[in-house]
Amino acid sequence: MNPPTTASPPTAAPTAPADAPLLVVFGAGGHGRVAADAALACGRWRAVLACDRREDLWGGELLPGVTVLSPAALRDLPQPWELHVAIGDNLSRRREALALRAGEAARATLASVAHPMAAVAATARIAPGCLLAAHCVVGPAAVLGEGSVVNHTAVVDHDCRLDAWSHVAPGARLGGGVRVGEAALVGSGSTVLRGLRLGAGCVLGAGAVLLEDLPDDARWAGVPARPTRDAAA
Ligand SMILES: CC(C)(COP(=O)(O)OP(=O)(O)OC[C@H]1O[C@@H](n2cnc3c(N)ncnc32)[C@H](O)[C@@H]1OP(=O)(O)O)[C@@H](O)C(=O)NCCC(=O)NCCS
């Protein structure tokens, strides 16, 4: 038998009430697609729209049924609507969130999006604007700062703290009590031993194993993680 040409979810997403807000996912790239997919699966919003500054994307679809708007079109959206900024690069995500809230999205609430298949402890605290992708785990008493991302299958264990606009990439694992500084990136498939601190703006490379604290703006990779040659120069 031929494989099916289109995939369908195993269960239908719940339907939002007619007076539920709209959601605008800002960023019509791959990360935006992950966020829009998670938002559709939630069934928490009446409709999901996308928005991007790239003119060539306007009027197209990010996912089936998710139309890409221009930023100017946000001013005409019916209230209420919520905004989720979905840009993978941490500094761009922070910059756009600040710019939109000072401009086109001044009346919108910043929304977190958690895929229904994200496992989030009841005692975790999630600030506005976060993305929790499918199959991630956020343990008890973990704290996620504004606009932070826990991507597919990443584990943020008990008592971890992610500062604002940080990103734990797919498959990364943080032991208990790890602190990730503002706008830091924990690379795909990396492991951070419990209790360590990663400074603001630092990058831990894909697949690294971190055994000691990382200073601000450091760029480390490898097993065990060490400064990359560029960063050390
Ligand atoms: C570690 C990283 C930040 C280095 O980026 P960079 O500073 O641009 O470094 P370069 O690509 O110039 O590589 C510098 C050196 O580090 C090595 N290197 C790069 N990435 C590495 C990694 N993940 N593990 C081990 N070594 C790595 C390169 O081979 C190179 O070695 P050399 O100096 O012996 O030639 C980057 O490769 C990385 O892993 N980023 C994380 C990506 C990620 O997980 N994104 C999440 C997407 S959702």
Ligand as a Chemical Component Dictionary entry (heavy atoms), coordinates in Angstrom:
data_LIG
# 
_chem_comp.id                   LIG 
_chem_comp.type                 NON-POLYMER 
_chem_comp.pdbx_formal_charge   0 
_chem_comp.three_letter_code    LIG 
# 
loop_
_chem_comp_atom.comp_id 
_chem_comp_atom.atom_id 
_chem_comp_atom.alt_atom_id 
_chem_comp_atom.type_symbol 
_chem_comp_atom.charge 
_chem_comp_atom.model_Cartn_x 
_chem_comp_atom.model_Cartn_y 
_chem_comp_atom.model_Cartn_z 
_chem_comp_atom.pdbx_ordinal 
LIG C1  C1  C 0 29.462 25.727 18.754 1  
LIG C2  C2  C 0 28.970 26.729 17.733 2  
LIG C3  C3  C 0 28.265 27.867 18.483 3  
LIG C4  C4  C 0 30.212 27.258 17.035 4  
LIG O1  O1  O 0 29.827 28.185 16.095 5  
LIG P1  P1  P 0 30.985 29.142 15.462 6  
LIG O2  O2  O 0 31.547 30.021 16.519 7  
LIG O3  O3  O 0 30.382 29.791 14.258 8  
LIG O4  O4  O 0 32.140 28.151 15.138 9  
LIG P2  P2  P 0 32.611 27.501 13.779 10 
LIG O5  O5  O 0 31.482 26.865 13.041 11 
LIG O6  O6  O 0 33.461 28.534 13.064 12 
LIG O7  O7  O 0 33.577 26.361 14.340 13 
LIG C5  C5  C 0 34.662 26.667 15.213 14 
LIG C6  C6  C 0 35.278 25.366 15.630 15 
LIG O8  O8  O 0 34.396 24.677 16.524 16 
LIG C7  C7  C 0 34.049 23.381 15.986 17 
LIG N1  N1  N 0 32.663 23.152 16.300 18 
LIG C8  C8  C 0 31.600 23.860 15.842 19 
LIG N2  N2  N 0 30.482 23.397 16.394 20 
LIG C9  C9  C 0 30.820 22.393 17.206 21 
LIG C10 C10 C 0 30.081 21.533 18.037 22 
LIG N3  N3  N 0 28.762 21.650 18.172 23 
LIG N4  N4  N 0 30.761 20.606 18.752 24 
LIG C11 C11 C 0 32.090 20.492 18.633 25 
LIG N5  N5  N 0 32.874 21.292 17.855 26 
LIG C12 C12 C 0 32.211 22.234 17.161 27 
LIG C13 C13 C 0 34.322 23.483 14.486 28 
LIG O9  O9  O 0 34.579 22.219 13.935 29 
LIG C14 C14 C 0 35.529 24.391 14.488 30 
LIG O10 O10 O 0 36.657 23.613 14.836 31 
LIG P3  P3  P 0 38.138 24.000 14.315 32 
LIG O11 O11 O 0 38.424 25.345 14.895 33 
LIG O12 O12 O 0 38.971 22.900 14.855 34 
LIG O13 O13 O 0 38.021 24.017 12.824 35 
LIG C15 C15 C 0 27.953 26.131 16.723 36 
LIG O14 O14 O 0 28.582 25.249 15.812 37 
LIG C16 C16 C 0 26.823 25.364 17.404 38 
LIG O15 O15 O 0 26.921 24.181 17.737 39 
LIG N6  N6  N 0 25.706 26.095 17.629 40 
LIG C17 C17 C 0 24.508 25.563 18.211 41 
LIG C18 C18 C 0 23.489 25.270 17.106 42 
LIG C19 C19 C 0 22.173 24.807 17.674 43 
LIG O16 O16 O 0 22.087 23.838 18.402 44 
LIG N7  N7  N 0 21.124 25.553 17.319 45 
LIG C20 C20 C 0 19.786 25.287 17.770 46 
LIG C21 C21 C 0 18.841 25.384 16.631 47 
LIG S1  S1  S 0 17.158 25.181 17.134 48 
# 
loop_
_chem_comp_bond.comp_id 
_chem_comp_bond.atom_id_1 
_chem_comp_bond.atom_id_2 
_chem_comp_bond.value_order 
_chem_comp_bond.pdbx_ordinal 
LIG C1  C2  SING 1  
LIG C2  C3  SING 2  
LIG C2  C4  SING 3  
LIG C2  C15 SING 4  
LIG C4  O1  SING 5  
LIG O1  P1  SING 6  
LIG P1  O2  DOUB 7  
LIG P1  O3  SING 8  
LIG P1  O4  SING 9  
LIG O4  P2  SING 10 
LIG P2  O5  DOUB 11 
LIG P2  O6  SING 12 
LIG P2  O7  SING 13 
LIG O7  C5  SING 14 
LIG C5  C6  SING 15 
LIG C6  O8  SING 16 
LIG C6  C14 SING 17 
LIG O8  C7  SING 18 
LIG C7  N1  SING 19 
LIG C7  C13 SING 20 
LIG N1  C8  SING 21 
LIG N1  C12 SING 22 
LIG C8  N2  DOUB 23 
LIG N2  C9  SING 24 
LIG C9  C10 SING 25 
LIG C9  C12 DOUB 26 
LIG C10 N3  SING 27 
LIG C10 N4  DOUB 28 
LIG N4  C11 SING 29 
LIG C11 N5  DOUB 30 
LIG N5  C12 SING 31 
LIG C13 O9  SING 32 
LIG C13 C14 SING 33 
LIG C14 O10 SING 34 
LIG O10 P3  SING 35 
LIG P3  O11 DOUB 36 
LIG P3  O12 SING 37 
LIG P3  O13 SING 38 
LIG C15 O14 SING 39 
LIG C15 C16 SING 40 
LIG C16 O15 DOUB 41 
LIG C16 N6  SING 42 
LIG N6  C17 SING 43 
LIG C17 C18 SING 44 
LIG C18 C19 SING 45 
LIG C19 O16 DOUB 46 
LIG C19 N7  SING 47 
LIG N7  C20 SING 48 
LIG C20 C21 SING 49 
LIG C21 S1  SING 50 
# 
